[in-house]
């Protein structure tokens, strides 16, 4: 799992069937202080997240495909699976 901030949507005119009627979100990956790591990912939205929101990203292809009940060879790698309200780190 990773934490990210949604920058916006990605528009693709040609998609494989698994992406039909699904929003793709461009997410800036964050560290535990919610600062940008400089890395980005594109994730399929499953929770209705919007630009500027902090989100929980499932970035492991097999788990993502299982969440969406896809075949083992599905084209999904990353999903937005939650909107983060708060991050608390304890030592």
TORTORNU-964870 format. One record per atom (N, C-alpha, C): x, y negated, z; atom name. Coordinates in nm, 4 decimals. Layout:
<rs>
+----------+----------+----------+----+
:        x :        y :        z : at :
+----------+----------+----------+----+
:        X :        Y :        Z : CA :
...
+----------+----------+----------+----+
</rs>
This chain:
<rs>
+----------+----------+----------+----+
:        x :        y :        z : at :
+----------+----------+----------+----+
:   0.0839 :   0.1176 :   0.0000 :  N :
:   0.0000 :   0.0000 :   0.0000 : CA :
:   0.0881 :  -0.1235 :   0.0000 :  C :
:   0.0386 :  -0.2256 :  -0.0661 :  N :
:   0.1086 :  -0.3531 :  -0.0739 : CA :
:   0.0090 :  -0.4649 :  -0.0463 :  C :
:   0.0627 :  -0.5807 :  -0.0106 :  N :
:  -0.0198 :  -0.6993 :   0.0093 : CA :
:   0.0113 :  -0.7946 :  -0.1052 :  C :
:  -0.0919 :  -0.8563 :  -0.1603 :  N :
:  -0.0721 :  -0.9495 :  -0.2710 : CA :
:  -0.1693 :  -1.0649 :  -0.2638 :  C :
:  -0.1426 :  -1.1642 :  -0.3465 :  N :
:  -0.2341 :  -1.2775 :  -0.3601 : CA :
:  -0.2772 :  -1.2836 :  -0.5058 :  C :
:  -0.4069 :  -1.2922 :  -0.5271 :  N :
:  -0.4615 :  -1.2936 :  -0.6625 : CA :
:  -0.4347 :  -1.4296 :  -0.7267 :  C :
:  -0.3721 :  -1.4257 :  -0.8440 :  N :
:  -0.3477 :  -1.5481 :  -0.9206 : CA :
:  -0.4593 :  -1.5725 :  -1.0206 :  C :
:  -0.5159 :  -1.4668 :  -1.0735 :  N :
:  -0.6225 :  -1.4819 :  -1.1724 : CA :
:  -0.6496 :  -1.3495 :  -1.2404 :  C :
:  -0.7281 :  -1.3560 :  -1.3456 :  N :
:  -0.7641 :  -1.2348 :  -1.4183 : CA :
:  -0.6772 :  -1.2204 :  -1.5423 :  C :
:  -0.6661 :  -1.0976 :  -1.5883 :  N :
:  -0.5944 :  -1.0657 :  -1.7107 : CA :
:  -0.6985 :  -1.0240 :  -1.8134 :  C :
:  -0.6911 :  -1.0819 :  -1.9327 :  N :
:  -0.7861 :  -1.0501 :  -2.0386 : CA :
:  -0.7151 :  -0.9673 :  -2.1453 :  C :
:  -0.7753 :  -0.8546 :  -2.1783 :  N :
:  -0.7217 :  -0.7666 :  -2.2815 : CA :
:  -0.8340 :  -0.7356 :  -2.3797 :  C :
:  -0.8086 :  -0.7590 :  -2.5071 :  N :
:  -0.9137 :  -0.7359 :  -2.6069 : CA :
:  -0.9248 :  -0.5897 :  -2.6481 :  C :
:  -0.8179 :  -0.5131 :  -2.6260 :  N :
:  -0.8203 :  -0.3703 :  -2.6577 : CA :
:  -0.7870 :  -0.2951 :  -2.5294 :  C :
:  -0.8778 :  -0.2068 :  -2.4857 :  N :
:  -0.8618 :  -0.1332 :  -2.3608 : CA :
:  -0.8849 :   0.0155 :  -2.3822 :  C :
:  -0.8258 :   0.0965 :  -2.2968 :  N :
:  -0.8650 :   0.2360 :  -2.2910 : CA :
:  -0.9994 :   0.2401 :  -2.2188 :  C :
:  -1.0779 :   0.3448 :  -2.2354 :  N :
:  -1.2124 :   0.3496 :  -2.1770 : CA :
:  -1.2186 :   0.3274 :  -2.0259 :  C :
:  -1.1158 :   0.3667 :  -1.9512 :  N :
:  -1.1195 :   0.3528 :  -1.8059 : CA :
:  -1.1253 :   0.2058 :  -1.7622 :  C :
:  -1.0792 :   0.1145 :  -1.8476 :  N :
:  -1.0800 :  -0.0272 :  -1.8128 : CA :
:  -1.2071 :  -0.0993 :  -1.8569 :  C :
:  -1.2955 :  -0.0326 :  -1.9285 :  N :
:  -1.4205 :  -0.0952 :  -1.9712 : CA :
:  -1.5013 :  -0.1400 :  -1.8496 :  C :
:  -1.5513 :  -0.2606 :  -1.8519 :  N :
:  -1.6353 :  -0.3173 :  -1.7451 : CA :
:  -1.5612 :  -0.3279 :  -1.6116 :  C :
:  -1.4297 :  -0.3348 :  -1.6130 :  N :
:  -1.3510 :  -0.3535 :  -1.4906 : CA :
:  -1.2633 :  -0.4771 :  -1.5081 :  C :
:  -1.2503 :  -0.5534 :  -1.3978 :  N :
:  -1.1648 :  -0.6722 :  -1.4022 : CA :
:  -1.0216 :  -0.6339 :  -1.3669 :  C :
:  -0.9286 :  -0.6911 :  -1.4399 :  N :
:  -0.7873 :  -0.6745 :  -1.4114 : CA :
:  -0.7381 :  -0.8026 :  -1.3445 :  C :
:  -0.6689 :  -0.7889 :  -1.2320 :  N :
:  -0.6222 :  -0.9044 :  -1.1565 : CA :
:  -0.4699 :  -0.9116 :  -1.1580 :  C :
:  -0.4167 :  -1.0302 :  -1.1822 :  N :
:  -0.2740 :  -1.0550 :  -1.1704 : CA :
:  -0.2467 :  -1.0917 :  -1.0259 :  C :
:  -0.1645 :  -1.0117 :  -0.9584 :  N :
:  -0.1381 :  -1.0296 :  -0.8154 : CA :
:   0.0091 :  -1.0549 :  -0.7899 :  C :
:   0.0375 :  -1.1582 :  -0.7120 :  N :
:   0.1714 :  -1.1903 :  -0.6646 : CA :
:   0.1943 :  -1.1071 :  -0.5391 :  C :
:   0.2970 :  -1.0226 :  -0.5375 :  N :
:   0.3223 :  -0.9377 :  -0.4210 : CA :
:   0.3836 :  -1.0203 :  -0.3086 :  C :
:   0.3404 :  -0.9926 :  -0.1842 :  N :
:   0.3806 :  -1.0705 :  -0.0679 : CA :
:   0.4568 :  -0.9846 :   0.0318 :  C :
:   0.5395 :  -1.0507 :   0.1149 :  N :
:   0.6049 :  -0.9811 :   0.2253 : CA :
:   0.5151 :  -0.9914 :   0.3496 :  C :
:   0.5613 :  -0.9429 :   0.4643 :  N :
:   0.4770 :  -0.9429 :   0.5849 : CA :
:   0.4515 :  -1.0822 :   0.6416 :  C :
:   0.5298 :  -1.1819 :   0.5967 :  N :
:   0.5046 :  -1.3208 :   0.6361 : CA :
:   0.4117 :  -1.3896 :   0.5366 :  C :
:   0.3574 :  -1.3111 :   0.4433 :  N :
:   0.2686 :  -1.3584 :   0.3374 : CA :
:   0.3364 :  -1.4578 :   0.2444 :  C :
:   0.4683 :  -1.4408 :   0.2272 :  N :
:   0.5460 :  -1.5200 :   0.1318 : CA :
:   0.5688 :  -1.4364 :   0.0066 :  C :
:   0.5755 :  -1.5027 :  -0.1072 :  N :
:   0.5950 :  -1.4327 :  -0.2333 : CA :
:   0.7287 :  -1.3600 :  -0.2365 :  C :
:   0.7272 :  -1.2379 :  -0.2900 :  N :
:   0.8517 :  -1.1623 :  -0.3097 : CA :
:   0.9106 :  -1.1901 :  -0.4473 :  C :
:   0.8361 :  -1.2594 :  -0.5315 :  N :
:   0.8801 :  -1.2857 :  -0.6677 : CA :
:   0.8393 :  -1.1767 :  -0.7655 :  C :
:   0.7725 :  -1.0737 :  -0.7165 :  N :
:   0.7267 :  -0.9640 :  -0.8018 : CA :
:   0.5752 :  -0.9745 :  -0.8217 :  C :
:   0.5284 :  -0.9240 :  -0.9334 :  N :
:   0.3865 :  -0.9264 :  -0.9670 : CA :
:   0.3398 :  -0.7881 :  -1.0079 :  C :
:   0.2098 :  -0.7660 :  -1.0000 :  N :
:   0.1508 :  -0.6438 :  -1.0532 : CA :
:   0.0126 :  -0.6780 :  -1.1076 :  C :
:  -0.0349 :  -0.5958 :  -1.1973 :  N :
:  -0.1719 :  -0.6066 :  -1.2470 : CA :
:  -0.2490 :  -0.4899 :  -1.1867 :  C :
:  -0.3615 :  -0.5207 :  -1.1212 :  N :
:  -0.4390 :  -0.4182 :  -1.0518 : CA :
:  -0.5857 :  -0.4263 :  -1.0918 :  C :
:  -0.6517 :  -0.3126 :  -1.0918 :  N :
:  -0.7950 :  -0.3052 :  -1.1197 : CA :
:  -0.8702 :  -0.3471 :  -0.9934 :  C :
:  -0.9637 :  -0.4397 :  -1.0076 :  N :
:  -1.0416 :  -0.4901 :  -0.8940 : CA :
:  -1.1546 :  -0.3941 :  -0.8602 :  C :
:  -1.1611 :  -0.3516 :  -0.7329 :  N :
:  -1.2715 :  -0.2661 :  -0.6889 : CA :
:  -1.3547 :  -0.3329 :  -0.5796 :  C :
:  -1.3185 :  -0.4564 :  -0.5405 :  N :
:  -1.3852 :  -0.5206 :  -0.4267 : CA :
:  -1.4400 :  -0.6598 :  -0.4577 :  C :
:  -1.4234 :  -0.7096 :  -0.5788 :  N :
:  -1.4741 :  -0.8416 :  -0.6128 : CA :
:  -1.3860 :  -0.9551 :  -0.5631 :  C :
:  -1.2553 :  -0.9339 :  -0.5622 :  N :
:  -1.1611 :  -1.0369 :  -0.5160 : CA :
:  -1.1513 :  -1.1492 :  -0.6184 :  C :
:  -1.1183 :  -1.2686 :  -0.5674 :  N :
:  -1.1056 :  -1.3844 :  -0.6539 : CA :
:  -0.9707 :  -1.4512 :  -0.6398 :  C :
:  -0.9443 :  -1.5463 :  -0.7271 :  N :
:  -0.8174 :  -1.6187 :  -0.7283 : CA :
:  -0.7908 :  -1.6824 :  -0.5925 :  C :
:  -0.6678 :  -1.6679 :  -0.5453 :  N :
:  -0.6267 :  -1.7262 :  -0.4189 : CA :
:  -0.6463 :  -1.6362 :  -0.2983 :  C :
:  -0.7196 :  -1.5267 :  -0.3136 :  N :
:  -0.7440 :  -1.4381 :  -0.1996 : CA :
:  -0.6252 :  -1.3438 :  -0.1778 :  C :
:  -0.6009 :  -1.3119 :  -0.0510 :  N :
:  -0.4992 :  -1.2145 :  -0.0133 : CA :
:  -0.5658 :  -1.0779 :  -0.0141 :  C :
:  -0.5010 :  -0.9821 :  -0.0825 :  N :
:  -0.5643 :  -0.8518 :  -0.1039 : CA :
:  -0.4712 :  -0.7375 :  -0.0677 :  C :
:  -0.5311 :  -0.6220 :  -0.0432 :  N :
:  -0.4592 :  -0.4981 :  -0.0188 : CA :
:  -0.4582 :  -0.4202 :  -0.1501 :  C :
:  -0.3385 :  -0.3818 :  -0.1942 :  N :
:  -0.3228 :  -0.3162 :  -0.3235 : CA :
:  -0.2748 :  -0.1730 :  -0.3022 :  C :
:  -0.3479 :  -0.0796 :  -0.3577 :  N :
:  -0.3067 :   0.0604 :  -0.3602 : CA :
:  -0.2263 :   0.0763 :  -0.4883 :  C :
:  -0.0942 :   0.0884 :  -0.4761 :  N :
:  -0.0060 :   0.0901 :  -0.5927 : CA :
:   0.0622 :   0.2257 :  -0.6042 :  C :
:  -0.0182 :   0.3262 :  -0.6257 :  N :
:   0.0315 :   0.4625 :  -0.6427 : CA :
:  -0.0677 :   0.5328 :  -0.7339 :  C :
:  -0.0246 :   0.5630 :  -0.8538 :  N :
:  -0.1138 :   0.6115 :  -0.9582 : CA :
:  -0.2073 :   0.7245 :  -0.9209 :  C :
:  -0.1562 :   0.8304 :  -0.8572 :  N :
:  -0.2404 :   0.9449 :  -0.8253 : CA :
:  -0.3530 :   0.9055 :  -0.7296 :  C :
:  -0.3214 :   0.8323 :  -0.6252 :  N :
:  -0.4244 :   0.7886 :  -0.5300 : CA :
:  -0.5255 :   0.6972 :  -0.5966 :  C :
:  -0.4785 :   0.6075 :  -0.6824 :  N :
:  -0.5688 :   0.5159 :  -0.7534 : CA :
:  -0.6658 :   0.5942 :  -0.8409 :  C :
:  -0.6155 :   0.6937 :  -0.9106 :  N :
:  -0.7038 :   0.7752 :  -0.9953 : CA :
:  -0.8055 :   0.8520 :  -0.9118 :  C :
:  -0.7648 :   0.8996 :  -0.7931 :  N :
:  -0.8574 :   0.9714 :  -0.7066 : CA :
:  -0.9686 :   0.8801 :  -0.6568 :  C :
:  -0.9355 :   0.7562 :  -0.6242 :  N :
:  -1.0369 :   0.6612 :  -0.5774 : CA :
:  -1.1439 :   0.6414 :  -0.6849 :  C :
:  -1.1010 :   0.6361 :  -0.8102 :  N :
:  -1.1950 :   0.6138 :  -0.9206 : CA :
:  -1.2450 :   0.7431 :  -0.9843 :  C :
:  -1.2090 :   0.8581 :  -0.9256 :  N :
:  -1.2513 :   0.9887 :  -0.9784 : CA :
:  -1.2113 :   1.0080 :  -1.1244 :  C :
:  -1.0847 :   0.9757 :  -1.1551 :  N :
:  -1.0342 :   0.9898 :  -1.2913 : CA :
:  -0.9561 :   1.1204 :  -1.3047 :  C :
:  -0.9393 :   1.1638 :  -1.4272 :  N :
:  -0.8586 :   1.2824 :  -1.4572 : CA :
:  -0.7143 :   1.2585 :  -1.4133 :  C :
:  -0.6381 :   1.3641 :  -1.3909 :  N :
:  -0.4980 :   1.3479 :  -1.3486 : CA :
:  -0.4136 :   1.2644 :  -1.4443 :  C :
:  -0.4521 :   1.2593 :  -1.5706 :  N :
:  -0.3738 :   1.1824 :  -1.6668 : CA :
:  -0.4353 :   1.0451 :  -1.6949 :  C :
:  -0.5169 :   0.9941 :  -1.6031 :  N :
:  -0.5787 :   0.8621 :  -1.6210 : CA :
:  -0.4754 :   0.7519 :  -1.6303 :  C :
:  -0.5154 :   0.6387 :  -1.6833 :  N :
:  -0.4240 :   0.5281 :  -1.7106 : CA :
:  -0.4136 :   0.4290 :  -1.5959 :  C :
:  -0.4717 :   0.4571 :  -1.4817 :  N :
:  -0.4745 :   0.3626 :  -1.3691 : CA :
:  -0.3521 :   0.3825 :  -1.2812 :  C :
:  -0.2889 :   0.2729 :  -1.2410 :  N :
:  -0.1772 :   0.2807 :  -1.1480 : CA :
:  -0.2076 :   0.2056 :  -1.0193 :  C :
:  -0.2650 :   0.0850 :  -1.0285 :  N :
:  -0.2844 :   0.0011 :  -0.9099 : CA :
:  -0.4289 :  -0.0462 :  -0.8994 :  C :
:  -0.4796 :  -0.0469 :  -0.7754 :  N :
:  -0.6153 :  -0.0935 :  -0.7465 : CA :
:  -0.6120 :  -0.1962 :  -0.6341 :  C :
:  -0.6980 :  -0.2957 :  -0.6433 :  N :
:  -0.7234 :  -0.3825 :  -0.5281 : CA :
:  -0.8333 :  -0.3132 :  -0.4491 :  C :
:  -0.8016 :  -0.2730 :  -0.3248 :  N :
:  -0.8953 :  -0.1940 :  -0.2456 : CA :
:  -0.9473 :  -0.2676 :  -0.1222 :  C :
:  -0.9014 :  -0.3904 :  -0.0993 :  N :
:  -0.9501 :  -0.4645 :   0.0176 : CA :
:  -0.9095 :  -0.6101 :   0.0111 :  C :
:  -0.9862 :  -0.6927 :   0.0800 :  N :
:  -0.9528 :  -0.8340 :   0.0958 : CA :
:  -0.9019 :  -0.8510 :   0.2380 :  C :
:  -0.7818 :  -0.9084 :   0.2526 :  N :
:  -0.7154 :  -0.9197 :   0.3822 : CA :
:  -0.7591 :  -1.0477 :   0.4521 :  C :
:  -0.8063 :  -1.0322 :   0.5775 :  N :
:  -0.8430 :  -1.1481 :   0.6583 : CA :
:  -0.7244 :  -1.1992 :   0.7385 :  C :
:  -0.6428 :  -1.1047 :   0.7877 :  N :
:  -0.5341 :  -1.1415 :   0.8779 : CA :
:  -0.4286 :  -1.0310 :   0.8770 :  C :
:  -0.3032 :  -1.0700 :   0.8942 :  N :
:  -0.1934 :  -0.9739 :   0.9069 : CA :
:  -0.1279 :  -0.9979 :   1.0423 :  C :
:  -0.1193 :  -0.8918 :   1.1230 :  N :
:  -0.0544 :  -0.8996 :   1.2531 : CA :
:   0.0589 :  -0.7973 :   1.2573 :  C :
:   0.1797 :  -0.8439 :   1.2842 :  N :
:   0.2955 :  -0.7571 :   1.2914 : CA :
:   0.3433 :  -0.7553 :   1.4349 :  C :
:   0.3522 :  -0.6361 :   1.4939 :  N :
:   0.4014 :  -0.6240 :   1.6311 : CA :
:   0.5307 :  -0.5449 :   1.6327 :  C :
:   0.6206 :  -0.5848 :   1.7185 :  N :
:   0.7526 :  -0.5208 :   1.7242 : CA :
:   0.7517 :  -0.3976 :   1.8112 :  C :
+----------+----------+----------+----+
</rs>
